Amino acid sequence: MSKRILTVWRSAMLLLLAAIAANAAPEVAIGNDLPGFTLTDLKGKSHSLKDYRGHTVVLVFLSTECPFSNAYLERLRAVATDYERHKVVLLGINARPAETISEIRQHAQQNKLTFPVLKDEASAVADLYGATRTPEVFVADANGVLRYHGRVDNAKDPARVKRNDLREALDELLAGKPVSIAETKSFGCPIKMPRKTGESTVSEKTAAASTPTASWFLTSFAPQSKPARKPAATKPATKPAPKTAGTAATPKVTLLKPADFNKFKDSAKGKVLVINFWATWCGPCVAEFPEFVALDAKYRDRGVKFVGLSVDDLVDLKPKVIPFIKEQKPQFEMLLAETDDLQQMMDAVDKDWPGTLPATFVYDKEGKLAYVRFGIIDRDLLVDAIEKALK
């Protein structure tokens, strides 16, 4: 009797697992059908992916506030215009919860966007596709199959573009050829803030470990024209840099090539190394920077080396990076990525890095990766990782 019950139970479980698998969301991967969706544009018109069968469809996740996303609007307008005669449809998708329809409409009008912009309420499509940053591109062929995923091109500054990845993919598709480079890493602002998922380990590679405080959330998505104001409690205990000729000395920022990253990392062996990747155009980066200043003051004499590595454009070093550093007064080493292709730096640091900023990496005294955080930090988790790496 018991064997019969066990057999029935096993059969029921197999049926249940089969039902779950049948209803699971399809994997978003090159060569697979893109999941369908229906979203509404700024004029109230509905757009479904299935409506565009027979067309090549370019989906681009955008933001009204992200400078990195905004830097690509002119290039995206050109793509929409240049490829329209080839039955290519470009759809912008705004999945950022903090950005309203009225803000998106005003942004589209001001930037004279010629392609539809759809509002992804509650980031449902972004979640379905695994999109995490702006801008991020998905290209489906005439049959709805994903053929390209990643960036628009290799550089935020048009003058530094060496490969037009999106255009290359479209040209190859339209010529009936396979896309030679089907996946690249887009770089930009996070679509949304982290969500709480329970207990986390210090070795996780996720931006969804826990929820920051309400003040962090508000600061992170505030207008980015001014750096976040540093709380008095985070003022470093050490003396500020000396002044020369009656003015503050220019902070030292060292350029670092992607090929030299591992050599730099290994030079810190014997200490716990904390590297924060940031940019002046990244709201969450600016918001959390004072925390690193405070943590450096706490751990500097305990064998922890903090490093700030900016991924701003080289042309922004003097007008943007230096003034920000002067205001924040970090006492730790400041670097700037010396590259025309940020994917090279991402791959040198961690091939699993999706391109989201900020990003924080903790290495133990032997130079082994101990903790990764893609997205705004959770201070408690970071402190826990540092303390464990010190043991």
C-alpha positions, -999 to 999 in steps of 0.1 A, spaced: 0 0 0 28 24 9 46 17 -24 14 25 -42 10 58 -24 47 66 -31 42 59 -68 11 81 -69 30 109 -51 59 107 -74 36 109 -105 18 139 -90 51 157 -84 63 150 -119 30 164 -133 34 195 -111 70 201 -122 59 197 -158 31 223 -153 55 247 -137 80 243 -165 53 248 -191 42 280 -175 76 294 -167 87 325 -185 108 317 -215 146 323 -212 157 355 -228 187 344 -247 202 348 -282 183 324 -305 152 322 -284 118 339 -290 115 372 -271 86 370 -246 56 389 -257 43 421 -241 17 448 -245 26 483 -234 10 517 -240 28 547 -256 26 583 -246 -4 589 -268 -24 560 -253 -18 536 -282 -11 499 -273 19 481 -288 24 444 -287 55 426 -298 34 402 -319 21 432 -339 55 437 -354 61 402 -368 77 406 -402 97 436 -389 130 437 -372 123 452 -338 148 473 -317 138 476 -280 158 501 -260 153 507 -223 156 544 -216 154 569 -188 146 606 -187 172 613 -159 201 591 -167 228 611 -185 243 580 -201 209 571 -216 203 607 -227 237 608 -245 224 582 -269 191 598 -279 204 615 -310 221 583 -322 189 563 -316 168 589 -335 192 584 -364 189 546 -362 151 548 -363 152 571 -393 179 554 -412 165 519 -409 128 526 -412 128 519 -449 142 485 -441 111 475 -420 130 482 -387 109 494 -358 126 511 -328 106 512 -295 118 530 -264 108 515 -231 108 534 -199 107 510 -170 120 533 -142 93 534 -114 103 569 -103 96 585 -137 60 595 -145 42 595 -178 41 633 -178 79 635 -172 85 609 -200 62 628 -224 79 661 -217 113 645 -221 103 629 -255 90 663 -267 121 682 -256 144 657 -273 123 654 -304 120 616 -302 106 603 -335 101 567 -322 74 556 -297 83 555 -260 63 529 -240 58 530 -203 66 498 -185 46 501 -153 61 483 -123 91 473 -145 72 442 -156 88 439 -190 122 448 -177 119 420 -151 107 396 -178 137 404 -200 162 407 -173 170 443 -183 188 462 -155 202 495 -169 197 523 -193 203 522 -222 200 485 -228 191 471 -263 173 440 -274 169 432 -312 144 407 -325 143 395 -361 112 393 -383 102 361 -365 105 375 -330 138 357 -322 164 376 -302 194 382 -323 213 410 -304 215 421 -268 237 448 -253 249 483 -259 243 508 -287 280 513 -292 313 513 -273 314 549 -260 291 575 -245 311 602 -263 303 599 -301 338 611 -309 352 580 -292 330 554 -309 350 526 -325 322 501 -331 286 508 -337 273 475 -323 236 481 -329 241 492 -365 265 464 -372 239 439 -359 211 454 -380 232 455 -411 241 418 -407 205 408 -400 191 427 -430 218 411 -452 206 376 -440 238 370 -421 242 358 -385 251 386 -361 289 383 -356 289 399 -321 255 390 -307 260 400 -271 278 430 -256 277 447 -222 257 478 -220 267 504 -194 245 529 -176 222 538 -148 202 512 -129 165 508 -139 154 505 -103 165 502 -68 174 469 -51 147 449 -35 148 429 -3 151 392 -8 160 381 27 193 370 41 224 375 19 259 362 18 290 383 13 298 364 -19 266 372 -37 267 390 -71 234 408 -70 219 442 -66 188 428 -50 202 417 -16 183 442 5 165 475 5 183 507 13 168 533 37 142 557 24 167 585 24 190 566 2 162 559 -23 152 596 -25 188 608 -28 197 582 -55 171 594 -79 173 631 -72 184 654 -100 221 647 -107 233 682 -115 247 686 -80 266 660 -59 248 647 -29 255 667 2 278 649 27 263 644 61 284 659 90 287 624 106 307 611 76 335 637 78 369 620 77 389 621 109 421 629 90 432 664 80 422 676 45 448 678 18 472 708 21 465 740 1 489 757 -22 489 793 -34 458 801 -14 436 775 -32 429 738 -26 454 715 -42 441 697 -72 433 661 -62 455 634 -77 436 611 -101 456 583 -117 446 568 -150 443 530 -151 441 509 -183 419 477 -182 450 457 -189 466 470 -157 437 463 -134 449 429 -121 484 442 -115 470 471 -95 447 448 -75 476 424 -67 497 453 -55 473 456 -25 479 421 -13 484 420 24 455 444 29 417 441 23 410 460 -9 376 478 -14 371 492 -49 341 513 -57 333 520 -94 314 552 -98 307 582 -121 296 617 -116 266 611 -139 254 582 -117 229 594 -91 233 564 -67 271 566 -70 270 602 -59 246 595 -31 266 566 -16 301 582 -20 301 598 15 297 563 30 330 552 15 347 584 28 334 575 63 343 538 61 378 547 49 383 568 79 371 539 101 392 511 85 422 529 70 444 520 100 431 485 103 446 472 71 418 481 46 426 500 14 397 519 -2 399 529 -39 375 550 -60 376 542 -97 357 566 -119 343 555 -153 336 591 -164 349 601 -198 384 614 -199 372 647 -211 352 651 -179 382 647 -156 388 684 -150 353 698 -154 334 672 -134 355 645 -116 380 669 -100 354 693 -86 334 664 -71 365 649 -54 374 684 -40 340 686 -25 339 651 -10 375 652 2 382 614 1 416 604 16 418 572 -4 433 566 -39 413 579 -68 416 563 -103 400 570 -137 394 542 -163 416 550 -193 397 533 -221 374 541 -250 355 508 -243 342 503 -208 334 467 -216 372 461 -215 373 473 -179 342 453 -169 357 421 -184 390 428 -167 374 432 -133 346 406 -135 331 390 -166 298 386 -147 295 424 -142 264 433 -162 273 470 -165 253 485 -136 267 513 -116 277 517 -88 296 485 -84 317 476 -53 343 448 -51 360 435 -19 392 415 -21 407 397 9 443 399 19 453 372 -6 437 392 -34 407 368 -38 373 382 -44 353 382 -12 322 403 -20 305 419 -49 277 444 -50 261 456 -83 240 486 -74 239 509 -44 256 495 -13 240 480 18 263 494 45 257 465 69 265 439 43 296 458 32 309 462 67 302 425 74 322 416 42 351 438 53 352 424 88 352 388 76 380 396 50 401 410 78 400 378 99 
